[in-house]
């Protein structure tokens, strides 16, 4: 019996040692791209972000999102955004110029590619947009399909514009279509 004691001690030790087993952590589920976008605000935080073909693009710094009040009826917004908000990641620059009644709770429709440039229809809220990337693809109004901007907040005194945007653009030269969804901005102008 004494000669089996070391064997019993070894078995006891192995069964009691839970740390002896190597437990690899379960892989983390991929983050929902929508959860990467900044929250919608209307206080002039200089945020600009959206999903492009389902991937999150986010302006990294306050200087990479902006607004420009060009006249009493025109406001341009834009930003340079990086994939998942990472500094070394692929970049897109989006600009959009709204023309029409600049006040809170206004909607602007994307100008059709059939409308001569840069003619805006008087008395109608419309916008034009352009998207460029580092690969040389340029998605402009000539390849616009559909789109909408909601100017949720417009404060001419505090110089803040905030809202949402979504549009679809294509570039036959790149053979690609950009589906921009869940766009949000909160900029100072």
N, C-alpha and C positions, 0 to 999 in steps of 0.2 A: 504494500500500500504506500509505503514511504517513497518508493521509487517512482510512483505515479504523481506524487505531489507537485513537482515542477510542471508537469503537463496540465494539471488542473489549475494551477496558478496562471499559466499562460492563457488558457482558455477563458478564465475569469477576467483577466486583464483585457483581452481582445474584445470580449462582449461588453465590457463597461466603457470602453474608449470610443465615444461617439466622434471625437475629433480625429480619430485615426482614418476615418473614411474621408475621401475628398469629395466635397459637395460643390459642384460648379453652380454658380448662381444661374437662375433661369434667365434666358435672354430677355432684355427689355423690349416691350412692344414698341413699334415705331411711333413717334409722336404724331399726333394729328396736326397736319400743317396749319389748320385754322387756329389751333391753340398757340402757335408761335407768333401770330399777329398781335400788335399792341391793341389794347382795348379802345373802343370808340370813345373819344373825348371831344370836348368843344371849348377848350380853354387856351388854345394857342401853343400846344406842346411841340409843334413842328414834327408831327408824325405823318408818315406816308407809307402805306403797305397794302398788299393784296396777294391773292393767289393767282399764279400764272400757270395755266394747264395743271392745276392742282398742287403746285409747289409754292411755298411761302417766300415772298420777296419783301424785304423790309428795309427802309431807309435807316442807316446806322447812326447818323449824327444829326443834330438839329439843323446844320447847314446843308444837309442833303435833301431836305424837304422845304418847299417854299411856296409862296403865293405872290402874285403881282396884280395889283388893282390897276388895270390899264385905262379904265375910264369908268364913268358912272354905270355902264352896262356891260363891262367886260372884266372878267377875272380869269387869270391863268394860274394853274396850280401844277406842281410837278415834283418829282423827286428821283434821285438815283438810289436804286435799291439793290441789295445783295441777296442771293439765295440763302434762305434760312437766317438772314441777318449776320452772316459771317463775312468778315473783312476781306478774305482772299477768294471768296466765292464769285461765281458768275454774276455779272451786273446787268441791270436793265435801267434805262432812263425813260420815264413816262412823263409826258406833258399833256395838259388838256386846257383848252381855252373855252370858257363859258361866255356866251353872249346872250343877254336878255335881262330880265328883272332880277337884280341882285338883292335878295332878301331871304330870310330864313324860310325853310320849308318850300323850296322851289325845285322842280325837276327840269332837267335839260336832256334833250334827245340828241343822239349822235347824228351829225349831218350825213346824209346819204352821199355815196360816192358819185351819184349823178348830179349833185348840186355843184354849179360852177364855183371854183375857189376864188377868193375867200368870201363869197356872198352868203351872208346870214339873212334869213327871212325876218323882216322887221316885225317886232311885236311877238316873236316866238322865241322861247328859250331853247337854244341849241348849243352844241359844243363840237369842237374838233379835237382830235387827239393824235399823238405820234408816240411810237415806242421804238427805241433803238437798243441794240445790244453790241457787245464787243466783237462778235463774229462778223459784223458788217451788215446784218439783216436790219432792215428799216421797215417798220409797219406804220404806214401813214393813212391819212384819210382816203386816199385813192383806193385802199383795200379794206375799207370799213364795212362791216357787216351789220352789227347791231350794237346798241349801247345806250347807257343812261347814267347821268350823274344826279344825285340828290344833294342839293345844298341845304343841309339840315340847319346850320347856324351861319348867319352872315351878320357880323357886327362891324359896321363902318367906323364906329367911334373907337372901339378897342382894337380894331383891325385884325379880326379873327374870322377865318372861314373854316368850317368843318362839314364833313359829309361822307357820302358813300359813292362808289362808282363800280360799274361793270361794263365790259364791252368785248366784242370779238373782232379781231383784225386778222387779215391774212397777208402773206407776201408771196406771190407766185415765184419770185426769184429764189426764195429760200425754201419753197415747198412746204411751208409751215403755216399753221393757224394758231394765233394766241387767243386763249380764252381767259380773260381777266375777270375774276370774280371776287366777291367779298372785299373789294377795295374800300379803304377808309383813309381819310386825311383830316388833319387838325393843324392848320398852318396860320402863321401871321403874315400879313402883307403890308 
